[in-house]
Amino acid sequence: MSNVDPAVAEQQRRYREFLDLLPLTLALAGLPTSDIGKYFTEEQVEGRGFTIRHAYKMARQLARESITRS
């Protein structure tokens, strides 16, 4: 039997879920990459973070719906 704290195990599970959904999340977000040598402004980074956050929620929802319908 494992001596892993349940809170730690849950955090690790959620992290794995995030990493598994990351490619789908980024595809759904559809954000362009920056040009070489050019950086995003703070406002652009915040906007991109907002977009990725919402794309992640959609990716989770899509994955859950796909699993339950199978």
N, C-alpha and C positions, 0 to 999 in steps of 0.2 A: 504494500500500500504506500502511496506517495504522501510525503509530508509537506506538500505544497499548500500554501495559504490559499483558500478559495478566492480571495480578492485578487491575489497575484495571478492565479490561473485564469480568472475572468479577464483581467487586463491583457494577458498574453493572448487569449482567444480573440479579443476585440482587435488587437494589433495585427494578428494574422489575417483576420477578416479584412481589415483596412488594406493591408498589402496585397491580398488576393484581388480586391476590387479596384486597386489603383489604376491598372491599365484601362479598364472600362470607364472609370471616373474621368481620366484624362481625355479619353476619346469622346465622351459625352460633353465635356467642357469645351472642346474644340478651340482651345487657345493657341495662338501662334507662338512660336519661340522668338526670342529676341535676336536681333542682328548681332553679328560678332562685334564685340567691343562696345556695344550699346547696352545700357542698363535701364530697367524699368524705374519709374519714379515711385515714391512711396504710395501715392494714390493709385497708381496702376497695379502695384503689388497687392494692395488692399482689395481692389476690384477683382483681380484674378483669384485671390483667396476666397472671396465671396462666391464667385462662379464655381470654383472647385468644390467648395462646401456644399453647394446645392446640387452639383453633379454627383457628389458622393451619396447624398441622400437618395437621389434618383437611382443610382447604381445599386444601392442596398435594396430599394423597393423592387427593382426589376429582378434582382437575383432571388429575392424571397418569393415573388410571384412565380418565377420560373420553376422554383423548387416545389412549391405547393401544387402547381398545376400538373406536374409530371406524374 
